[in-house]
């Protein structure tokens, strides 16, 4: 079971997606992520992008902790329905937008709308990083604000491509690594 860890929606239960294709971020890792100073200082009134959103738990946690708005990108339709349900459970539908698209296509669409984000959370399937690089499309389309921050969750044995953004730090917890880019 997923719960919101802190902020306005603290304790609210979030629905899970009944599929092995969706791998929600464990509570311990989510808590560590939101306790990191770089994230805490950017979250208030931030515009957030939750890429590869799954259940939407990261974007909803950001909204709960003071983010102004969140865009959720998810390609898997059962997960899209779950994100919408979870936003409704938190009464945050007005602050969230769900895009049912493949990640690169959604980023292209957002760039055409001149959207830009203070915080971008990426939690792609581990195998995706071996063949594609979500950082590249973000850089190419310019959807990260000048002082914005990208947080990428990846398997600790996979090295993300560092050509597109400066890696500020990486934190490994168990098999997961959170890499912070600016």
Residue pairs with C-beta under 8 A, 6 or more apart in sequence:
1 13
1 16
2 13
2 14
2 15
2 16
2 24
2 27
2 55
2 57
3 11
3 12
3 13
3 14
3 27
4 10
4 11
4 12
4 14
4 57
4 60
4 61
4 64
4 90
5 27
5 30
5 31
5 34
5 61
6 31
6 34
6 61
6 64
6 65
7 61
7 63
7 64
7 65
7 66
8 63
8 64
8 65
8 66
9 60
9 63
9 64
9 90
9 92
10 64
12 64
12 89
12 90
13 89
14 55
14 56
14 57
14 60
14 86
14 89
15 55
15 82
15 85
15 86
15 89
16 22
16 24
16 55
16 82
17 24
17 54
17 55
17 76
17 78
17 79
17 82
18 78
19 76
19 78
19 79
21 76
21 79
21 125
22 54
22 55
22 76
22 78
22 79
23 54
23 123
23 125
24 54
24 55
24 57
25 33
25 57
25 58
25 123
25 153
25 176
26 176
28 173
29 153
29 173
29 174
29 176
29 178
30 57
30 58
30 61
32 171
32 173
32 178
33 39
33 58
33 151
33 178
34 40
34 43
34 61
34 62
34 65
36 171
36 178
36 180
38 149
38 168
38 169
38 180
39 119
39 149
39 151
42 118
42 119
42 148
42 149
43 62
43 65
43 66
43 67
43 119
44 66
44 67
45 66
45 67
45 68
46 62
46 66
46 67
46 68
46 117
46 118
46 119
47 67
47 68
47 69
47 70
47 71
47 115
47 116
47 117
47 118
47 119
47 145
48 59
48 62
48 63
48 67
48 69
48 70
48 71
48 117
48 118
48 119
48 120
48 121
49 59
49 70
49 71
49 73
49 110
49 117
49 119
49 120
49 121
49 143
50 56
50 58
50 59
50 62
50 70
50 71
50 72
50 73
50 121
51 73
51 103
51 106
51 107
51 120
51 121
51 122
51 123
51 124
51 134
52 73
52 74
52 103
52 122
52 123
52 124
52 125
52 128
52 134
53 59
53 72
53 73
53 74
53 79
53 83
53 98
53 123
54 74
54 79
54 83
54 123
55 79
55 82
55 83
55 86
56 72
56 74
56 82
56 83
56 86
56 87
56 96
56 98
57 86
58 121
58 123
59 67
59 70
59 71
59 72
59 83
59 96
59 121
60 70
60 86
60 87
60 90
60 92
60 96
62 70
62 119
62 121
63 69
63 70
63 90
63 92
63 95
63 96
64 90
67 95
67 119
68 95
69 95
69 96
69 97
70 95
70 96
70 97
71 96
71 97
71 98
71 99
71 110
71 115
71 117
72 83
72 96
72 97
72 98
72 99
73 99
73 101
73 103
73 106
73 107
74 80
74 83
74 98
74 99
74 100
75 100
75 101
75 102
75 103
77 100
80 98
80 100
83 96
83 98
84 93
84 98
87 93
87 96
87 98
99 106
99 109
99 110
101 109
103 124
103 134
103 137
104 132
104 134
104 137
107 134
107 137
107 138
107 141
107 143
108 137
108 141
110 141
110 143
111 141
111 142
111 143
115 143
116 142
116 143
116 144
116 145
116 148
117 143
117 144
117 145
117 148
118 145
118 147
118 148
118 149
119 148
119 149
119 150
119 151
120 138
120 143
120 144
120 148
120 149
120 150
120 151
121 150
121 151
121 153
122 134
122 135
122 150
122 151
122 152
122 153
123 153
124 134
124 154
126 154
126 155
126 158
128 134
129 154
129 155
129 158
129 160
130 158
133 160
133 161
133 164
134 152
135 150
135 152
135 160
135 161
135 164
135 165
135 181
136 161
136 163
136 164
138 144
138 150
138 164
138 165
139 164
139 165
144 150
144 165
147 182
148 182
149 168
149 180
149 181
149 182
150 165
150 180
150 181
150 182
151 178
151 179
151 180
151 181
152 160
152 178
152 179
152 181
153 176
153 177
153 178
154 160
154 176
154 177
154 179
155 175
155 176
155 177
156 172
156 175
156 176
156 177
160 167
160 179
164 181
165 181
165 182
166 181
166 182
167 179
167 180
167 181
168 180
168 181
168 182
169 179
169 180
170 177
170 178
170 179
170 180
171 177
171 178
172 178
